[in-house]
Every structure is written in structure tokens, then in C-alpha cells.
Amino acid sequence: MRNCRWTKDIERWFDGESPRADRVQRHVAECAACAAQLERLQALRDGATDATRREEIQDPQFPAFFDGIREAIGTPRRGRGGLWALASGSAAALIAAMSLIVMFGSGHAPVDATVIESCSTDLEGASITTSDSKNGVPTVWITVTQDDVW
């Protein structure tokens, strides 16, 4: 179904807010898309009205009403609890196993990239010094003159 440029006008008219009611009514009579939209809006309004309608049970209806409640309470539900319980338990066991593997696994592999192969800078007059600590941690120092500091 195609959309029509009159859709917003149809919605305003349906809500009683359109200043061009006569033009909108003529358009709905000619446009199948807008007529279908109007039917959808009316069905939505009817459904909302039905959902808010309150039904009262009269005195002669009480025995049948309570019999229905007693029957529903007394009838055991046919369930698929076994299948869902098995699936839930399996998922929980899988999550627990994966968590234990992550927590108590071999840990992280040591990083082998502790050697500085090259370094450079675009700062004019800067000098670069590299060194390694006793632990094998590399350090890069960039030294600039006092005049170059902002």
C-alpha cells in the first residue's frame, strides 16, 4: 500500500483537529490508501475503547463465574517445565564452566614486545634517549630545550 501526503491531515481530521474537514472527507472518498488508514485508526480506537470497558457481573452470574475460577484452580497445568528446566540448567552450567576457565586459566601470556627497535620525533631540537630497566621495561625520553616549552 502506498503512503499519501494526506496521511497527517487524515489523522488530524480523525482526532477532530482539522480545519479542512470537508476537503479531507472528499479526499478519503477518492484515495484508497487514506480510506484504509482511516479504517486502521477506527479499529485502533475501537480496540482501545473495548480494552477500557468494564463489565459487571450480575448476581445470577456469580455461581457460574466462581465455578469457572474453581475449575481453573483445580485443573493442573500441562507444562513443559522439564524441558525448560533442563535448558536453563545446561545454560547455567555452561556459563559457570566458562567463568571458571577464564578466572583460573593459565592467565595472560607475557608480552614479548619489550625491545625498542626505532623511535623518532618531529620536534625541532629534541633528542631521544632509550633505556631498559632491570625488569626489562623499556623507557623512551624526549628532551627539548627550555626555549621550546610553551
PyMOL commands that set and color helices and strands:
alter all, ss='L'
color gray80, all
select helices_A, chain A and resi 7-14+21-30+32-52+59-74+81-104+146-148
alter helices_A, ss='H'
color red, helices_A
select strands_A, chain A and resi 127-132+138-143
alter strands_A, ss='S'
color yellow, strands_A
deselect
rebuild
show_as cartoon
